[in-house]
Each structure stands twice: as structure tokens, then as C-alpha cells.
């Protein structure tokens, strides 16, 4: 008898099969003496869409809402049905005794597998492979310690609740807004409050009134002193500032107090996903999605880091014996940093990192025991690995020790303060990048209380108060984490969704709301704008995942909430005008055309949602690059056939030699979508809503 192993992707299945010795390779599975390893392609099963319950729902109508099925059904996704049929045939084999779920060890991975098994009507035993890295050792150990499937029933129930809630709220509210205002308007429990935060920040910026202020500074040797009163260094009256400046000139200062403190800065904890995405955005300008994609390759393909989608920054106590092996595996890329640690037998100095109570499904992201070959990594992979590696190495170094000095000076009743710090022992900062060493200072001079000093280089500076900055990706991730919006695994997807639906746009690494986004936030339900709703949901889902919540009660409340939200939209008297309407008329129905920016350039689309007219405003761009300027070339069709043209350079190339390659790429597109290089599939609801909205626009 054999065990059927179900992985999430072909790339992971291939690695598991190799480790398990499954050498017979078939189109849809690998087979060995004990195991048959097959795979999903992300989600093979989805919640039924409205038209599966009733064909009338193919047409979006406000009067048909809300759509609330009494019991949510499952459907095989048509595009990947061939893989599901293959798994179905394997499941029918009489020599299969059990199924081992080997999908990603998290809520979404559990849902991927369980929905497949539910659709198969699986009755045989279920076991669970639960591992945090993809190394050969981790896979072998995981198969030696398989867990009973029922242990993860609460996690599955939590995933079902999340999926059904997103379906009910997101789909109904999106349809209601779209049909009420005759424009594709997308809303949801996570993306809407995230959009609201971006728009609120924009309002703060637009209503901000700058004010002039002045500050007064002087020098005492190597120290900088600043005028200060009740903790405020700014003076908002020019006349007052000038009077103070005159008063302080050419007078002796008396040292009123000196406060010296020696402090220790503890080693930073390793990264969780959100913290790593924030850091990569600040350091390298990576989007959250790019960080996750690169990280997934380091995890799956190179096997150099542990499971990415974690919300913990701690390690479990039983991992301590593995620390030396991890250091030795990294040594080729960090010889100088690791050499003293190996002499110390890999002893972790930052003991607080070992905390079982603060590790939920997965521990922090750290290097694995896989040998590092830095030459095999791309530039982006090296950057991200280096962040993870150095944060890990910091655990083995002592805390950073530094001295602070706070001096208060008196000049005729006016106070000047000096605040400085200097590093005594760099500790863990030796392994962090140089621009992290914010405490580096020259040795501080010796001062005594009551001492009289002469200050020089007096300066009065004028400046203007500044509005808050627009959110960067790192800022949005921080806000989403603060309010419990989404999970580490879904936040990148939500941010990209806001950009795709044209409610926000990225400019120079910052997010700006679009006219469409500003109007949408005025139309959407007040309840959906607030992050408290999602925070409450996530807490309830977490309680369910721990086996202490009631899934039925949760979904009953969601159904009631859906009815209330749709009723509010139906009764609303607010108006909306598509921001991208042009003066051109549709040649088929006479409605105004809208201009949309797509990846392929500008498109003109009919504003009548029942009309499917659309045409290009810009020529279609190809993937072929101009040999001179390297920009994408336009595709044109002339008497001699298809050709590529770069207008700025006036370069023209024929397309015949590319025709065969294009066809083969299209044939491989689906498999590539779900390969290790592209890990963006996530839940199917978001994609289906996106497809539905695009159909509506077309």
C-alpha cells in the first residue's frame, strides 16, 4: 500500500519526490515504492460563483442583491481542471491507503488541500506534513513525524470562514457599488480600510498650512547646544526669536546639570514577513509583492531560508541545537563574521529569541542548514538573503553598549540643552550594515556641574513646518499590521489590488489616491472604511484556528452584515461620475468612452456596462526590446505582416522569427503561473473579482 502526497506546486512536489525516492516520473505525479507525490496548481477548487447557483446572476443587477447562498458550494476551477482530474484518478487507486497533506504549512495551504479532498469525497485517513523549511533534512524529519490531519481541523475551519466571509462581503458590496454607480468599483474588508488610510493621509496633506519657525544653536567644542523651553525647540515668532538671539550673544553659560547614562541596546529579533517587507522597501525600494516573490525563491528553490509567511519573530527552544549547523552552512559568505562564533560553538547570546509561547504556526525567518553558494543567487536574492543572514548573526553577538549625555546650560535664565551619545561596545552592530550605526560619535568632552563655558558659532535657523509624507509601502505595511488588516501572506496582494483597481497609484515609491479612489471612499459603507471591522474578524478567525471559536456563529454574523451593507448602498442618495470619461462617443451604442491605463497602454472602453466595445488608444506594446534604447517596441500589422517598431529610435524589425516562440510561451503560461518563480496566486476570490470587473469594463 502507498501514501498519496499532495503538494501545493509542481516545484515543491518534485523536491519531495526526490527526497522520498519517487523516481518514476509521470505527467501529473511522481511514484516510488511507498509514496505517490502529486500537486495542486495553487487552488484547484474554488467557492461557486453566483452564476453556478442561478444563471441569472451572470448579469449583474442591483435588484438581485444580496446573493447569500444557504450553503456555499465548491467548484473545480476550469483552467486547472486537468490537474484535479489527475488527482481524482490517483485517489481512486486501490493501493492508496492514506493522503499526506504537504501543501504550505498555513491557513491558505490547508484550504488548498482540504477543498480538493472534500471535492474528491475522500474517506481514507489524512496525515499532515508540517515543516518550516524545504531542506532535504527538514523533509525527511517531517515525514518521520507526520501529524494526524484532525489536529488541523480548526485551522481549516478558520480558512473556510475567511474565504466565505470575503466572498459574501467582497462580492456583494462590489456588485452593489458597480451596478448602482455604473462603473467597476471594488470594495472589501481589507482593501477598503487600507484605501481609507491612504486617502486620510492625503486629506492631512491637502489641509496642512505651513508655518515659519526659528531655532537657535551654538557650539561648545565638539558639542551642539540648542535653545529649548519646556521641551520645545521651535520659536514661531520671528520677533521673539531675534530678541532671544540678541540676548544670548557674548554671554557665559553655566552648566546646570549633567546626566550621563550607560545603556544597552538589545539584539534585534529575526524577521517576520511584514518586518522583512518593510525593511526591503526602505533599503532597496522593493514592493511587498516583490519581496515575497524573491523570498519564495530563497525558500523553495534555493532552500536557504525558512518558511516565509510567518507572523512570529521568535524561535522555539528545540531549535537551539541547530544553530551551529546553520552558522556552518552560511560560513562561505560570512567568514569574518562567523569565525568567532564557531569558536564559541554557535552559542546564542540573545536568549530571549527562544520563546515557544510567541511562536504560532511558524517561527521567524532565519537561514537553513543548506550550504550557501552565493554565486547562484541573483542580485535581488543576495540583497534579501543578506538582510536575513545579518539579522540572524546579530543573535550571536553581545548587545550594543553606549553612553548618553544630557547637559542643561543656563544663560541669563534661558536654557540650552546638549544631547549626545557615543558607542562604547558596538556588539551586534558589527554585523549589521554600516548605515545602521546611528550611535557612532566622537568621545564626549568632560564637563562638570557649575562650570562656566563660552559658546561660539551662534546661529539662528529659519524653517517651515512640513506636512506628513504620503505613505510608502513600508508605511502601509506598518499600518496594516498595527490595525490587523490582512495577514503577512495577503498584505502584498491587497496593496497590488488597490493599484490594479486604479484607486491608488505609485509615484516615486509613495502612494497617491486617484480621483476614482477618492470618490469610492465617499460611496462605500462607513463600516467597511474602519480597520476595526477587519481587526475584529482576524481575532475571531484566530480564535477559531485555535479550536476555541464557533465557525457557525461567525458566518451567521457575516450573512447579517452582508444584508445590512447591501441595503445601505441601495438606499444611498450619493452620486458618482467616472473620473476617466472622455468626450468621444462609442460607435456601437453612443455612450461616452472611458480611458483606462493598462499594462499594454491606454485603452478606450465604453462606459455602458452592457456594451463590450473597446479599442486601443496607444499601439500595443510587445515584449521585444529596442536594440538601441531597450524600451518595449510597438506591434503593428502591415502589408508584409506583423512588425515591431520603436518610434523614438525609428527602429523596425520583422516578427516572423518570434512567432513560434510566442506560441510555445502561451502554451506554457499556466504552468509558469504556478511555478516557484511566480507565487502570486493566493485566494481565487480576488482573481475572480478582478476578472469579473474586467469583463464588466469590456
CORDA-V864880 format. One record per residue. N is the residue number from 0. RES is the residue in one letter. OMEGA is omega in whole degrees, -180 to 180 (NA if undefined). BURIAL is # if it has 9 or more other ideal C-beta (glycine too) atoms within 8 Angstrom, else .. Layout:
# CORDA-V864880
N;RES;OMEGA;BURIAL
N;RES;OMEGA;BURIAL
This chain:
# CORDA-V864880
0;X;-176;.
1;X;177;#
2;X;176;#
3;X;-179;#
4;X;-177;#
5;X;177;#
6;X;-176;#
7;X;-177;#
8;X;178;#
9;X;-177;#
10;X;179;#
11;X;179;#
12;X;-179;#
13;X;-179;#
14;X;179;#
15;X;180;#
16;X;180;#
17;X;-179;.
18;X;-178;#
19;X;178;#
20;X;178;.
21;X;-170;#
22;X;179;.
23;X;-177;.
24;X;177;.
25;X;-176;.
26;X;-175;.
27;X;180;#
28;X;171;#
29;X;-177;#
30;X;176;#
31;X;-178;#
32;X;-176;.
33;X;-171;.
34;X;167;#
35;X;-176;#
36;X;177;#
37;X;-173;#
38;X;168;#
39;X;172;#
40;X;-167;#
41;X;178;#
42;X;171;#
43;X;-178;#
44;X;179;#
45;X;170;#
46;X;178;#
47;X;176;#
48;X;-175;#
49;X;-177;#
50;X;176;.
51;X;177;.
52;X;180;#
53;X;-178;.
54;X;-178;.
55;X;-178;.
56;X;174;#
57;X;176;.
58;X;-178;.
59;X;178;#
60;X;-178;.
61;X;-177;#
62;X;180;.
63;X;-174;.
64;X;1;#
65;X;174;#
66;X;-177;#
67;X;179;#
68;X;179;.
69;X;176;.
70;X;-178;.
71;X;-180;.
72;X;180;#
73;X;-178;#
74;X;175;#
75;X;179;#
76;X;-172;#
77;X;-175;.
78;X;-178;.
79;X;-176;#
80;X;180;#
81;X;180;.
82;X;177;#
83;X;180;#
84;X;179;.
85;X;178;#
86;X;179;#
87;X;179;#
88;X;177;.
89;X;-178;#
90;X;-179;#
91;X;-178;.
92;X;-177;.
93;X;-180;.
94;X;177;.
95;X;-177;#
96;X;-174;.
97;X;174;#
98;X;175;#
99;X;179;#
100;X;-179;#
101;X;175;#
102;X;-180;#
103;X;-176;#
104;X;-179;#
105;X;-175;#
106;X;-177;#
107;X;178;#
108;X;178;#
109;X;-179;#
110;X;179;#
111;X;-176;#
112;X;-174;#
113;X;178;#
114;X;176;#
115;X;-179;#
116;X;179;#
117;X;179;#
118;X;177;#
119;X;-174;#
120;X;-176;.
121;X;-178;#
122;X;-176;.
123;X;-178;.
124;X;178;.
125;X;174;#
126;X;-176;#
127;X;170;#
128;X;-176;#
129;X;-177;.
130;X;-178;#
131;X;173;#
132;X;-174;#
133;X;178;#
134;X;179;#
135;X;-179;.
136;X;-179;.
137;X;180;#
138;X;180;#
139;X;180;#
140;X;180;#
141;X;180;#
142;X;175;#
143;X;-176;.
144;X;178;.
145;X;-177;#
146;X;177;#
147;X;-176;.
148;X;-177;#
149;X;177;.
150;X;-177;.
151;X;177;#
152;X;179;#
153;X;178;#
154;X;178;#
155;X;180;#
156;X;177;#
157;X;-180;#
158;X;178;#
159;X;179;#
160;X;179;#
161;X;-178;#
162;X;-178;#
163;X;179;#
164;X;178;#
165;X;178;#
166;X;-174;#
167;X;-178;#
168;X;-175;#
169;X;-176;#
170;X;-177;#
171;X;-179;#
172;X;178;#
173;X;178;#
174;X;-178;#
175;X;180;#
176;X;-177;#
177;X;-178;#
178;X;-180;#
179;X;-173;#
180;X;172;#
181;X;176;#
182;X;-179;#
183;X;-179;#
184;X;-176;#
185;X;178;#
186;X;180;#
187;X;-172;#
188;X;180;#
189;X;-175;#
190;X;-177;#
191;X;176;#
192;X;176;#
193;X;175;#
194;X;-179;#
195;X;179;#
196;X;180;#
197;X;-179;#
198;X;177;#
199;X;177;.
200;X;178;#
201;X;178;#
202;X;178;.
203;X;-178;#
204;X;-176;#
205;X;-178;.
206;X;-177;.
207;X;177;.
208;X;-178;.
209;X;178;.
210;X;175;.
211;X;173;#
212;X;-178;#
213;X;174;#
214;X;-178;#
215;X;-176;#
216;X;175;#
217;X;-179;#
218;X;171;#
219;X;-175;#
220;X;-179;.
221;X;-177;.
222;X;177;#
223;X;178;.
224;X;180;#
225;X;174;#
226;X;-177;#
227;X;175;#
228;X;-180;.
229;X;177;.
230;X;-178;.
231;X;180;.
232;X;-177;.
233;X;177;.
234;X;-173;#
235;X;175;.
236;X;-180;.
237;X;-180;.
238;X;179;.
239;X;-179;.
240;X;-179;#
241;X;178;#
242;X;178;.
243;X;-178;#
244;X;178;#
245;X;-177;.
246;X;-173;#
247;X;-175;#
248;X;170;.
249;X;178;.
250;X;180;.
251;X;176;.
252;X;179;#
253;X;178;#
254;X;-179;#
255;X;-180;.
256;X;176;.
257;X;179;#
258;X;177;.
259;X;178;.
260;X;172;.
261;X;-176;.
262;X;176;.
263;X;175;.
264;X;-177;#
265;X;178;.
266;X;177;#
267;X;178;.
268;X;176;#
269;X;-177;#
270;X;155;#
271;X;-174;#
272;X;-176;#
273;X;179;#
274;X;179;#
275;X;178;#
276;X;178;#
277;X;-177;#
278;X;180;#
279;X;177;#
280;X;180;#
281;X;-174;.
282;X;-169;.
283;X;-177;.
284;X;179;.
285;X;169;#
286;X;179;#
287;X;-179;#
288;X;-180;#
289;X;179;#
290;X;-179;#
291;X;180;#
292;X;179;#
293;X;180;#
294;X;179;#
295;X;178;#
296;X;177;#
297;X;-179;#
298;X;-173;#
299;X;-173;#
300;X;-178;#
301;X;178;#
302;X;-174;#
303;X;-180;#
304;X;-179;#
305;X;-173;#
306;X;-173;#
307;X;-169;#
308;X;-178;#
309;X;176;#
310;X;-180;.
311;X;177;#
312;X;-178;#
313;X;178;#
314;X;177;#
315;X;-175;#
316;X;-177;.
317;X;178;.
318;X;-175;#
319;X;179;#
320;X;-178;.
321;X;-173;.
322;X;-179;#
323;X;179;#
324;X;-179;.
325;X;178;#
326;X;-179;#
327;X;179;.
328;X;-178;#
329;X;-165;#
330;X;-177;#
331;X;-179;#
332;X;-175;.
333;X;-174;#
334;X;-176;.
335;X;-178;.
336;X;-173;#
337;X;-177;#
338;X;180;.
339;X;-179;.
340;X;179;#
341;X;177;#
342;X;179;.
343;X;178;.
344;X;174;.
345;X;-180;#
346;X;178;.
347;X;180;#
348;X;180;#
349;X;-173;#
350;X;-176;.
351;X;-179;.
352;X;179;#
353;X;-177;#
354;X;-176;#
355;X;-176;.
356;X;-179;.
357;X;174;.
358;X;179;#
359;X;180;.
360;X;-175;.
361;X;177;#
362;X;-179;#
363;X;179;#
364;X;179;#
365;X;177;#
366;X;177;#
367;X;177;#
368;X;179;.
369;X;-178;#
370;X;-178;.
371;X;171;#
372;X;-172;.
373;X;-179;.
374;X;-179;.
375;X;-177;.
376;X;173;#
377;X;-180;.
378;X;-180;.
379;X;179;#
380;X;178;#
381;X;-180;#
382;X;-176;#
383;X;179;#
384;X;-178;#
385;X;176;.
386;X;-178;#
387;X;-176;#
388;X;-177;#
389;X;177;#
390;X;177;#
391;X;-179;#
392;X;-180;#
393;X;-179;#
394;X;-174;#
395;X;-179;#
396;X;179;#
397;X;177;.
398;X;177;#
399;X;-179;#
400;X;-179;#
401;X;180;#
402;X;175;#
403;X;176;#
404;X;178;#
405;X;-177;#
406;X;176;#
407;X;-179;#
408;X;179;#
409;X;173;#
410;X;180;#
411;X;178;.
412;X;176;.
413;X;-175;#
414;X;171;#
415;X;-178;#
416;X;175;#
417;X;175;#
418;X;-179;.
419;X;174;#
420;X;179;#
421;X;-177;#
422;X;175;#
423;X;178;.
424;X;-175;.
425;X;179;.
426;X;-176;#
427;X;-178;#
428;X;176;#
429;X;-177;.
430;X;176;#
431;X;-175;#
432;X;-172;.
433;X;-177;.
434;X;172;.
435;X;-173;.
436;X;-174;#
437;X;-177;.
438;X;-176;#
439;X;178;.
440;X;173;#
441;X;177;.
442;X;-177;.
443;X;180;#
444;X;179;.
445;X;177;.
446;X;178;.
447;X;180;.
448;X;-179;.
449;X;-179;.
450;X;178;.
451;X;-175;.
452;X;173;#
453;X;179;.
454;X;179;#
455;X;-179;.
456;X;178;.
457;X;-178;#
458;X;173;.
459;X;-177;#
460;X;175;.
461;X;178;.
462;X;179;.
463;X;173;.
464;X;-175;.
465;X;178;.
466;X;175;.
467;X;178;.
468;X;171;.
469;X;-175;#
470;X;166;#
471;X;178;#
472;X;178;#
473;X;180;#
474;X;-179;#
475;X;178;#
476;X;178;#
477;X;180;#
478;X;179;#
479;X;178;#
480;X;-179;#
481;X;-176;.
482;X;178;#
483;X;179;#
484;X;180;#
485;X;178;#
486;X;177;#
487;X;-177;#
488;X;-173;#
489;X;-174;#
490;X;179;#
491;X;-180;#
492;X;-180;#
493;X;180;#
494;X;179;#
495;X;180;#
496;X;178;#
497;X;179;#
498;X;-178;#
499;X;-179;.
500;X;174;#
501;X;176;#
502;X;172;#
503;X;174;#
504;X;178;.
505;X;173;#
506;X;178;.
507;X;175;.
508;X;179;.
509;X;-177;#
510;X;180;#
511;X;175;#
512;X;178;#
513;X;175;#
514;X;178;.
515;X;180;#
516;X;-180;#
517;X;178;#
518;X;-178;#
519;X;-176;#
520;X;176;#
521;X;-176;.
522;X;-171;#
523;X;-178;#
524;X;179;#
525;X;-178;.
526;X;-178;#
527;X;-179;#
528;X;-173;#
529;X;178;#
530;X;-178;#
531;X;-180;.
532;X;-179;#
533;X;179;#
534;X;179;#
535;X;178;.
536;X;-176;#
537;X;177;#
538;X;179;#
539;X;179;#
540;X;178;#
541;X;178;#
542;X;178;#
543;X;-179;#
544;X;179;#
545;X;177;.
546;X;-176;.
547;X;-179;.
548;X;-179;#
549;X;-178;.
550;X;-178;#
551;X;180;.
552;X;179;.
553;X;-177;#
554;X;174;#
555;X;179;.
556;X;178;.
557;X;179;#
558;X;179;#
559;X;-179;.
560;X;178;#
561;X;179;#
562;X;-178;#
563;X;-178;#
564;X;180;#
565;X;179;#
566;X;179;.
567;X;-179;#
568;X;-180;#
569;X;-175;#
570;X;-176;.
571;X;178;.
572;X;-180;.
573;X;-179;.
574;X;-178;.
575;X;175;#
576;X;-180;.
577;X;-175;#
578;X;-172;.
579;X;177;.
580;X;177;#
581;X;177;#
582;X;-178;.
583;X;-178;.
584;X;177;.
585;X;-179;#
586;X;-177;.
587;X;-177;.
588;X;177;#
589;X;178;.
590;X;177;#
591;X;176;#
592;X;175;#
593;X;177;#
594;X;180;#
595;X;174;#
596;X;177;.
597;X;179;.
598;X;-178;.
599;X;179;.
600;X;-177;#
601;X;178;#
602;X;171;#
603;X;-174;#
604;X;-180;#
605;X;-180;#
606;X;176;#
607;X;-173;.
608;X;176;#
609;X;-180;.
610;X;-175;#
611;X;-177;.
612;X;173;#
613;X;176;#
614;X;-180;.
615;X;171;#
616;X;176;.
617;X;175;.
618;X;179;#
619;X;178;#
620;X;178;#
621;X;174;#
622;X;179;.
623;X;-178;#
624;X;176;.
625;X;-179;#
626;X;-178;.
627;X;-176;.
628;X;176;.
629;X;176;.
630;X;180;.
631;X;-177;#
632;X;178;#
633;X;175;#
634;X;177;#
635;X;176;#
636;X;-180;.
637;X;-179;.
638;X;-178;.
639;X;180;.
640;X;-177;#
641;X;176;.
642;X;179;#
643;X;-179;#
644;X;170;#
645;X;-175;#
646;X;-179;.
647;X;-177;.
648;X;-177;.
649;X;177;.
650;X;179;#
651;X;178;.
652;X;176;#
653;X;-173;#
654;X;-172;#
655;X;-173;.
656;X;-178;.
657;X;-170;.
658;X;-177;.
659;X;-179;.
660;X;180;.
661;X;180;.
662;X;-178;.
663;X;178;.
664;X;179;.
665;X;-180;.
666;X;-178;.
667;X;-171;.
668;X;-175;.
669;X;180;#
670;X;-179;#
671;X;-179;#
672;X;-176;#
673;X;178;#
674;X;-179;#
675;X;-178;#
676;X;-178;.
677;X;-175;#
678;X;-171;.
679;X;-170;.
680;X;176;#
681;X;-180;#
682;X;-177;#
683;X;-175;#
684;X;-179;#
685;X;-180;#
686;X;-178;#
687;X;177;#
688;X;180;#
689;X;180;#
690;X;-179;.
691;X;179;.
692;X;179;#
693;X;177;#
694;X;-179;.
695;X;-179;#
696;X;-180;#
697;X;NA;.
